[in-house]
Amino acid sequence: MAERDAVETAWRIHAALADQTGKVDAKAGFALTLESAALGAVIAFSGSGRRLGQLDGGAAPVLFWLGAVLLGLSALASVSVVSPRLGTERGHDRERHFVFMGDLRHWDPQRLAEKLADTSVLDSLTRQLVSMSQIAWVKHRRVRQSLVLAVGGAVSIVLAWLLG
């Protein structure tokens, strides 16, 4: 009974992690939309005859280019969040793990049915929980980095505009 409870709890944790990962992906998509719009505005307002396109000497051009680079880096950070992570670790034993789709795709359906009938899923599930947690943690950190870079880039460009 204790193992059944552990498996049930692990599946609940798995569902919570999947939900958290989906939410951070949505945040990254939103951040990427804002960052792309900001980059588009910077390009539009830096054309000839526009104030950002006529920055001469001093700190203004440096701040402008710094801001543009920061906005570009923020967009790349957002893209890195939503980019799929499909690899498995080197030396990973697929015969013992059958929760991750990357492992399941290598299984013969009959062999998998036999394995599920005579093996506890707890080992494979807990390994997947740790992996999902690591991925979710990195995604959350990258979204935060993306937003910080975007704010820094926007502030830098506004300062360039004010100085220009």
N, C-alpha and C positions, 0 to 999 in steps of 0.2 A: 504494500500500500504506500509506503514512503516513496518508492521510486515513481509510482504513478502520480503522486502529488508533485514530485520534483519535475516530472515531464510536463505536467499541466501548467505549473508555474513558469517553466522555461518557455512554453509556447505563448503564454501571456506576455512575457518579457520580449519575446521575438516580435509579437504584434506591436508592442509599444515602440520598439526600435524601428520597425518598418514605418510606423506612423511618424516618428520623429525625423527619420531620413526623408520622407516625402515632404514634410514641412520645411526642412532646411533647403531642399531642392527648389521648392516654391519661392522661398525667400531669395535664393540665388537668382532665379529667373526674374523676379521683380527687380533685384539690384542690377542685373544685366540690362534690363529694359531702361532703367534710369540712367545708367552709365552710357549706354549707347545713345540715348537722347542727348545727354550732355556732350558727348563727343560730336554728335551731329551739329549741335548748336555752336560748338566751338569752331567747327569747320565753316559753318555758314557765316559766323560773325568775324572770321579772320580773313575773308576774301578781300580783294582789292577794293579800296574805297571804304572799308569798314574800319572801325577804331582798332580792333585787335589785329588787323592786317597792317597797321601803320605804326607799330611800336618801334621806336628808335632808341638805341643805346640804353644805358643804365640798367636798372633792375627789372623793368617791365618785360623785356623779351625773355629774360632768364626765368622769371616767374611764369610767363605764359607757357614756355616749353616744359618747365617743370610740371605745371598743372596738366598739360596735355599728356605727358608721360605717365603721371600718376593716374589719370583717368584711364589710359590704355591698360596699365597694370591692374587697375581695379576690375576692368572688364575681363581680363585674362583670369584673374582670381575667381570671378563668378563662373566662368566657363569651366574652370577646373573642378568646381563643386558638382556641376550637373553632368560632367563627363563620366560615362560608365566605368566601373571598376570590375572587370570580369576575370582578371587573372587569379590563379591560385598560387599558393606559395610553393617554392621548390622543395621537392622531397615529400610533398603532400600525398598521403595514402588515400586514394579515392575509394578503395575497398572498405574503408572504415567510416566514410563520411557520405551522407546522402541527404543533406538538408539543402545545401547550396545548389542552385540550378547548374552551375558549372561542373559540379561533380555528378549530378543526376544524368546529365546528357550522355555520359560515358557508360551508363549502366544498361544492361540487357533487362527488359521489363520482367521476365520470369525470374532472373537472378535477384533483382531488386525485391520482388514479392517474397522470395524465400528469405532474403536477408532481413526484411522488415518483420517477417513472422517469427524469426528466432533470435533477433538482436534487439537490445534496448536502443532507442533512439537518443537517449540522454547524452551519451558521449559526443555524438555528431552534432546534436542540437546545442550543447554548451560551447563547443568549438565555434559554431556559427554565431552564437551570441557574442562571444569575445571579438570575432572578426567584424561583425556588424557594428559593435560599439566603437571599435577603433576607427572604422570608416566614418561613422556619424560624427565622432569627435573632430576628425580632420575637416570634414565638411563644414561644421559649425565654426571652426577657427578660420577657415578660408572665407566664409561669408563675412565674418567680422572684419578680417583684413581687407576684403574688397570694399566694404562700406567706409572704413577708415581711409583707405587710399582715395576713394571717390570724393570724400569730404575734403581731404587735403588738396586734391587736384582742383576742385571747384573753388576753394578759398584762394589758392594760388592764382588761378585765372582771374578771379574777381579783383584781386590785388593788382594784377598786371593791367587790367582794364582801368582801374582807378588811377594808377600811376601813369598810364599811357596817354 
